[in-house]
Amino acid sequence: MNDNQGDPRHLETLDRDLARFSNLEAATVMVSRPMIGVGISLIFVVLAGLASMLFFGQASNAYIVVIAACLGAYMALNIGANDVANNMGPAVGANALSMGGAIAIAVVFESAGALIAGGDVVSTIAKGIIDPERMGTADVFVWAMMSALLSAALWVNLATWVGAPVSTTHSVVGGVMGAGIAAAGLSAVSWGTMSSIAASWVISPVLGGAIAAFFLFTIKSRIIYQDDKIAAARKWVPILVGIMAGAFGAYLALKGLKKIIKIDMPTALLIGLAIAVIVWLVMIPVIKKQSIGLENRNKSLKVLFGIPLVVSAALLSFAHGANDVANAVGPLAAIVQVSQSGDFTTSFSIPFWVMIIGAFGISFGLFLFGPKLIRMVGSQITKLNPMRAYCVALSAAITVIVASWLGLPVSSTHIAVGAVFGVGFFREWDTERRIRKARIAMPDRPQYALEERRRRKLVRRSHFMTIIAAWVITVPAAALLSGTIFYLINSLTS
């Protein structure tokens, strides 16, 4: 036995060596964790390409479909990493769901929405952004769609890396526009549609933020600031849950079931109204029972909003999967049809195997890379609790209904993040108002305590400016990138 083993200096050296090994192990884990995600993503992209070979067959132009399938899988991964955070972020930020629970729910409902209610017939590519007849030949159209898909995926990937939630719809629109201009000139673009999309940059977040702030004001004035909070909650929470159920009922009837049955706006509103009344009546005894024994304080109110918030996150994920999966596989479906028939001027439908690539890609992207944006939306913009997160979820559903009724193109990403900002800015205004009252009522109270309280309520301006900048440049950046890619592809192929 070594006589130095009991020497304090020897033990100290041993501790330092063990600490170095522990630090090396931790560093290895931190480095390898991102690489694992990238590796799994590459495997999924390769499997998507192999699956396209299996379903498409051994045609002479099969390699084009294989490449397009890989790009579609890459885009779907990025949608899962960036876009789904808007649905799950508020629930996670409010601690109504754990990160693992949110990812599990989102994976199930995103996939269900994509496979059950997604894939409706698309009349024109990317909502009429370009005129396919001006593209000249089928080859030019295919290269344009491939450029749009790759540019949109690269842009969303960059935004996710920076930590900015952007609209995947606008990314695809910008990609299609840029490729269309590169292929056929400015006249190929429907500038009326593009102006409507530009207007949605302002309309979506402002409308979402205003509706979220209104409901937070309602909750604060009718429940939180009441002397008997529990009695007020027993009256108002069933009403609020009924409104949420009705909004989601109308939303899903209008947007999520287009593949199964076509429902117009008046019918969707009637369905939503019926669901709202039923849920309101059902929730009256449920909330009454749930509130028994709760203390008369704000913390107790969080319990009453927990389950509705989780349900709303699940329903938002279903609706998102039904509608936004086309952003990943719409251009891919167009390429598949052109490769099969040579026709690129008529409407096309999305094959089921293409939908599977989109649904699985969104799920993998969320699982592997989604937590970063979920934390951004849920906690890093402003502090959320179940009541505030509930207002965000409710605003997302109502804003889409209002926008559809008015015929306005909106982005689900802009609505959800705008609602988070709306809640945060309302809290700033409300806090300032209460501070002014406190200064009048208690002029001798130390001002630093009030200032510290005000500071904690602020929306983080750095995140606000980053996100706004990313929104503004999404379409032009994706368009420029797409046009450049198209020129490169066209040069190589010609």
C-alpha positions in Angstrom: 0.0 0.0 0.0 1.2 3.5 -0.9 2.2 5.4 2.3 1.2 8.7 0.7 -2.5 7.7 0.5 -3.3 9.4 3.8 -1.3 12.5 3.0 -3.7 15.5 2.8 -1.7 16.8 -0.2 -2.2 13.5 -2.0 -6.0 13.6 -1.3 -6.2 17.2 -2.5 -4.4 16.2 -5.8 -6.8 13.3 -6.2 -9.8 15.6 -5.7 -8.5 17.9 -8.4 -7.9 15.0 -10.8 -11.5 13.7 -10.2 -12.9 17.2 -10.7 -11.0 17.4 -14.0 -12.5 14.1 -15.1 -16.0 15.3 -14.0 -15.6 18.5 -16.0 -14.4 16.6 -19.0 -17.3 14.2 -18.8 -19.8 17.1 -18.5 -18.1 18.9 -21.4 -18.3 15.7 -23.5 -22.0 15.4 -22.8 -22.7 19.1 -23.7 -20.8 18.7 -27.0 -22.3 15.4 -27.9 -25.9 16.3 -27.1 -26.3 18.6 -30.1 -24.5 16.2 -32.3 -27.0 13.4 -31.4 -29.8 15.6 -32.5 -28.1 16.4 -35.8 -27.3 12.7 -36.3 -30.9 11.6 -35.8 -32.1 14.4 -38.1 -29.7 13.2 -40.9 -31.0 9.7 -40.5 -34.6 10.9 -40.8 -33.8 12.9 -43.9 -32.1 9.9 -45.5 -35.0 7.6 -44.6 -37.4 10.1 -46.1 -35.5 9.9 -49.4 -35.5 6.1 -49.3 -39.2 6.1 -48.6 -39.8 8.3 -51.6 -38.0 5.8 -53.8 -40.2 3.1 -52.4 -43.5 4.9 -53.1 -42.6 6.8 -56.2 -41.0 3.9 -58.1 -38.0 3.6 -60.4 -38.9 6.3 -62.9 -36.2 8.1 -64.8 -36.7 11.3 -62.8 -37.0 9.5 -59.5 -33.8 11.2 -58.2 -35.6 14.6 -58.3 -38.4 13.3 -56.0 -35.8 11.8 -53.7 -34.0 15.1 -53.4 -37.3 16.9 -52.9 -38.3 14.4 -50.2 -35.1 15.0 -48.3 -35.6 18.8 -48.5 -39.3 18.4 -47.4 -38.1 16.3 -44.4 -35.5 19.0 -43.5 -38.2 21.7 -43.7 -40.5 19.6 -41.5 -37.8 19.2 -38.9 -37.4 23.0 -38.8 -41.1 23.6 -38.4 -41.1 21.3 -35.4 -38.1 23.1 -33.9 -39.5 26.6 -34.4 -43.2 26.8 -35.0 -44.6 24.3 -32.5 -43.1 26.4 -29.6 -45.9 28.9 -30.1 -48.5 26.3 -29.0 -46.6 24.8 -26.1 -44.5 27.7 -24.8 -47.2 29.4 -22.7 -48.2 26.2 -21.0 -44.6 25.3 -20.1 -43.8 28.9 -19.1 -46.8 28.8 -16.7 -45.6 25.5 -15.2 -48.9 23.8 -16.2 -46.9 21.3 -18.3 -43.4 20.0 -18.0 -41.1 20.2 -21.0 -41.4 16.4 -21.5 -45.2 16.5 -21.1 -45.5 19.3 -23.6 -43.3 17.6 -26.2 -45.3 14.3 -25.8 -48.7 16.1 -26.2 -47.4 18.1 -29.1 -46.0 15.1 -30.9 -49.2 13.2 -30.6 -51.6 16.0 -31.6 -49.4 17.6 -34.3 -49.1 14.2 -36.0 -52.9 13.5 -35.5 -53.8 16.9 -37.0 -51.5 16.4 -40.0 -52.6 12.9 -40.8 -56.3 13.2 -39.9 -57.3 16.7 -41.0 -54.3 17.8 -43.1 -53.6 17.5 -46.8 -56.6 19.2 -48.3 -56.4 20.1 -52.0 -54.3 23.2 -52.7 -55.7 25.2 -55.7 -52.5 27.1 -56.4 -49.0 26.8 -55.1 -48.3 28.7 -51.9 -51.7 30.4 -51.9 -51.4 32.0 -55.3 -48.0 33.6 -54.8 -46.9 32.9 -58.3 -48.6 32.0 -61.6 -47.4 28.5 -62.5 -48.2 29.1 -66.2 -45.5 31.8 -66.4 -42.8 29.3 -65.3 -42.4 28.0 -68.9 -41.5 24.4 -68.5 -42.0 21.7 -65.9 -38.3 21.5 -65.2 -38.2 25.2 -64.3 -41.2 24.8 -62.0 -39.6 21.9 -60.2 -36.3 23.8 -59.7 -38.3 26.8 -58.4 -40.2 24.7 -55.9 -37.0 23.0 -54.8 -35.3 26.3 -54.3 -38.3 27.6 -52.3 -38.3 24.5 -50.1 -34.5 24.7 -49.4 -34.4 28.5 -48.8 -37.4 28.4 -46.4 -35.8 25.5 -44.4 -32.5 27.3 -44.2 -34.1 30.5 -43.0 -36.2 28.8 -40.3 -33.1 26.9 -39.2 -31.2 30.1 -38.9 -34.0 31.7 -36.9 -34.2 28.8 -34.6 -30.5 28.9 -34.0 -30.8 32.7 -33.2 -33.8 32.0 -30.9 -36.4 33.9 -32.9 -39.8 32.4 -33.5 -40.7 33.2 -37.2 -43.6 32.3 -39.5 -42.9 29.2 -41.5 -45.8 30.2 -43.7 -44.1 33.5 -44.6 -40.8 31.6 -45.1 -42.3 29.4 -47.7 -44.1 32.3 -49.3 -40.9 34.3 -49.5 -39.1 31.2 -51.0 -41.8 30.7 -53.7 -41.8 34.4 -54.5 -38.0 34.6 -54.8 -37.8 31.5 -57.0 -40.7 32.8 -59.1 -39.0 36.2 -59.7 -35.8 34.4 -60.6 -37.5 32.1 -63.0 -40.1 34.3 -64.7 -39.6 37.9 -63.6 -41.6 40.3 -61.4 -44.7 39.7 -63.4 -45.0 36.1 -62.2 -45.8 37.3 -58.6 -49.3 38.1 -57.4 -48.4 41.4 -55.7 -51.9 41.8 -54.4 -51.5 38.6 -52.3 -48.1 39.8 -51.2 -49.4 43.1 -50.0 -52.0 41.2 -47.9 -49.3 39.1 -46.4 -47.2 42.2 -45.6 -50.3 43.7 -43.9 -50.6 40.5 -41.8 -47.1 41.3 -40.3 -48.9 44.1 -38.4 -52.4 42.7 -38.1 -51.5 39.3 -36.6 -49.5 40.3 -33.6 -51.5 43.5 -32.8 -54.8 41.6 -33.0 -53.5 38.7 -31.0 -51.9 41.0 -28.4 -55.1 43.1 -28.0 -57.4 40.1 -27.5 -54.9 38.5 -25.0 -54.7 41.8 -23.1 -58.5 42.2 -23.0 -59.0 38.8 -21.4 -56.2 39.4 -18.9 -57.9 42.6 -18.0 -61.1 40.7 -17.6 -59.5 38.1 -15.3 -57.8 40.7 -13.2 -60.8 43.0 -12.8 -63.4 40.3 -12.3 -61.4 37.7 -10.3 -57.9 38.7 -9.1 -58.8 42.2 -7.7 -62.0 41.0 -6.1 -62.2 40.7 -2.3 -63.6 37.2 -2.5 -61.5 35.7 -5.3 -62.8 32.2 -5.0 -66.4 33.2 -5.3 -65.6 35.4 -8.3 -63.7 32.5 -9.8 -66.7 30.1 -9.4 -68.7 32.6 -11.5 -66.2 33.6 -14.2 -63.9 30.6 -14.8 -66.8 28.5 -16.2 -67.7 31.4 -18.5 -64.0 31.8 -19.6 -63.6 28.1 -20.2 -66.8 28.0 -22.2 -65.5 30.9 -24.4 -62.3 29.0 -24.9 -64.2 25.8 -25.8 -66.4 27.6 -28.2 -63.5 29.4 -29.9 -61.6 26.2 -30.3 -64.7 24.4 -31.5 -65.3 27.0 -34.2 -61.6 27.1 -35.0 -61.3 23.4 -35.5 -64.6 23.2 -37.4 -63.4 25.9 -39.8 -59.7 25.1 -40.1 -59.0 21.6 -38.9 -61.7 19.6 -40.6 -61.5 20.8 -44.2 -60.4 17.4 -45.5 -63.3 15.6 -43.8 -66.2 18.2 -44.4 -66.4 21.7 -45.7 -67.9 24.1 -43.1 -68.6 27.7 -43.7 -68.2 30.5 -41.2 -71.8 30.9 -40.0 -72.0 27.1 -39.4 -68.6 27.1 -37.6 -69.8 29.9 -35.3 -73.0 28.1 -34.5 -71.0 25.0 -33.6 -68.7 27.1 -31.4 -71.7 28.7 -29.7 -73.3 25.3 -28.9 -70.0 23.9 -27.6 -69.5 27.1 -25.5 -72.9 26.8 -23.8 -72.5 23.1 -23.1 -69.0 23.4 -21.6 -70.0 26.4 -19.6 -72.9 24.4 -18.0 -70.6 21.4 -17.4 -67.8 23.5 -15.8 -70.1 25.2 -13.2 -70.2 22.2 -10.9 -66.7 21.1 -11.8 -65.1 24.5 -10.8 -67.3 24.7 -7.7 -66.0 21.3 -6.6 -62.4 22.1 -7.5 -62.5 25.4 -5.6 -63.6 23.8 -2.3 -60.9 24.4 0.4 -58.9 26.8 -1.7 -57.4 29.8 0.1 -58.5 33.3 -0.9 -55.3 34.3 -2.7 -54.0 34.5 -6.3 -51.9 31.4 -6.0 -55.0 29.3 -5.5 -56.5 30.5 -8.8 -53.8 28.9 -10.8 -55.2 25.5 -10.0 -58.5 26.4 -11.8 -56.8 27.3 -15.0 -54.3 24.4 -15.2 -56.4 21.7 -17.0 -58.0 24.2 -19.5 -54.5 25.4 -20.4 -53.3 21.9 -21.1 -56.3 21.1 -23.2 -55.9 24.4 -25.2 -52.3 23.5 -25.9 -53.3 20.1 -27.3 -56.0 21.6 -29.5 -53.7 24.3 -30.8 -51.2 21.6 -31.7 -53.9 19.6 -33.6 -55.0 22.6 -35.5 -51.4 23.6 -36.3 -50.6 20.1 -37.6 -53.7 20.2 -39.8 -52.9 23.5 -41.3 -49.1 24.1 -41.3 -47.8 20.7 -42.3 -48.5 21.9 -45.9 -45.6 24.4 -45.4 -43.2 21.5 -45.3 -44.8 19.2 -47.9 -46.8 21.5 -50.2 -43.9 22.2 -52.6 -42.8 18.6 -52.3 -46.3 17.4 -53.3 -46.2 19.8 -56.3 -42.8 18.3 -57.4 -44.2 14.8 -57.0 -47.2 15.6 -59.2 -45.1 17.3 -61.9 -42.7 14.3 -61.9 -45.6 11.9 -62.3 -47.8 13.7 -64.8 -45.7 16.6 -66.2 -48.7 18.9 -65.3 -47.8 21.9 -63.2 -50.7 24.4 -64.0 -53.6 22.6 -62.2 -54.4 22.0 -58.6 -52.6 19.2 -56.7 -53.3 17.1 -53.7 -50.8 15.9 -51.1 -50.2 12.1 -51.2 -50.4 10.2 -47.9 -46.8 9.2 -47.8 -45.8 12.8 -48.3 -48.0 13.7 -45.3 -46.3 11.1 -43.2 -42.9 12.7 -43.9 -44.3 16.1 -42.8 -46.0 14.8 -39.7 -43.0 12.7 -38.5 -40.6 15.5 -39.4 -42.5 18.0 -37.3 -42.5 15.5 -34.4 -38.8 14.8 -34.6 -37.9 18.5 -35.0 -39.9 19.3 -31.9 -38.5 16.5 -29.8 -34.9 17.2 -30.8 -34.7 21.0 -31.1 -38.0 22.4 -29.8 -37.1 23.1 -26.1 -35.0 26.2 -27.0 -37.9 28.1 -28.6 -40.5 26.7 -26.1 -38.4 28.4 -23.3 -38.1 31.6 -25.4 -41.9 31.9 -25.9 -42.9 30.6 -22.5 -40.6 32.4 -20.1 -38.0 34.6 -21.7 -40.2 37.3 -23.2 -42.3 37.9 -20.1 -43.2 35.9 -17.0 -46.3 33.8 -17.5 -48.6 32.1 -15.0 -51.6 29.9 -15.9 -54.0 32.9 -16.1 -51.7 34.8 -18.5 -50.9 31.7 -20.6 -54.6 30.9 -20.8 -55.2 34.4 -22.3 -52.5 33.7 -24.9 -54.1 30.4 -25.9 -57.6 31.8 -26.0 -56.3 34.8 -28.1 -54.7 32.5 -30.7 -58.0 30.7 -31.4 -60.2 33.8 -31.4 -57.8 35.8 -33.6 -57.8 33.1 -36.3 -61.6 33.1 -36.2 -61.8 36.9 -36.5 -59.2 37.0 -39.2 -61.0 34.3 -41.2 -64.3 36.2 -40.9 -62.6 39.4 -42.1 -60.7 37.6 -44.9 -57.3 38.6 -43.5 -54.2 36.4 -44.0 -52.6 35.9 -40.6 -49.7 33.9 -39.2 -50.2 31.6 -36.2 -46.7 32.4 -35.1 -47.3 36.1 -35.1 -50.6 35.7 -33.3 -49.2 33.6 -30.5 -46.1 35.6 -29.9 -48.0 38.8 -30.3 -50.4 37.6 -27.6 -47.4 37.0 -25.3 -46.2 40.5 -25.9 -49.8 41.8 -25.4 -50.0 40.1 -22.0 -46.5 41.4 -21.1 -47.2 45.0 -22.1 -50.6 45.0 -20.3 -48.8 43.9 -17.1 -46.4 46.8 -17.5 -49.3 49.2 -17.9 -51.2 47.7 -15.0 -48.1 47.7 -12.8 -47.4 51.3 -13.5 -51.0 52.2 -12.8 -50.8 50.4 -9.4 -47.5 52.0 -8.6 -48.9 55.5 -9.2 -51.8 54.7 -6.8 -49.4 53.3 -4.2 -47.3 56.5 -4.4 -50.3 58.6 -3.7 -51.6 56.3 -0.9 -48.1 55.7 0.7 -45.8 58.6 -0.2 -43.3 57.6 2.5 -42.8 54.1 1.1 -39.2 53.6 -0.3 -39.3 54.2 -4.0 -36.7 51.6 -4.8 -39.1 48.8 -3.8 -41.6 50.1 -6.3 -39.0 50.4 -9.0 -37.7 46.9 -8.4 -41.3 45.6 -8.7 -41.8 47.5 -11.9 -38.5 46.2 -13.4 -39.5 42.6 -12.8 -42.7 43.1 -14.8 -41.0 44.5 -17.9 -41.1 42.7 -21.3 -37.5 42.0 -22.3 -36.9 44.5 -25.0 -33.9 42.7 -26.5 -36.1 39.7 -27.3 -38.8 42.0 -28.6 -36.5 43.7 -31.1 -34.9 40.4 -32.2 -38.3 38.8 -33.0 -39.7 41.9 -34.7 -36.6 42.2 -36.9 -36.8 38.5 -37.8 -40.5 38.9 -38.7 -39.8 41.9 -41.0 -37.0 40.3 -42.9 -38.4 36.8 -43.2 -40.1 37.2 -46.6 -37.3 39.2 -48.3 -34.6 37.1 -46.8 -36.2 33.8 -47.9 -36.9 35.3 -51.3 -33.3 36.5 -51.8 -32.0 33.1 -50.7 -34.4 31.2 -52.9 -33.6 33.3 -56.0 -29.9 32.7 -55.4 -30.4 29.0 -55.0 -32.6 28.9 -58.2 -29.9 30.6 -60.2 -27.3 28.1 -59.0 -29.5 25.1 -59.7 -30.5 26.4 -63.1 -26.9 27.1 -64.0 -25.8 23.6 -63.0 -28.7 21.8 -64.8 -28.4 23.8 -68.0 
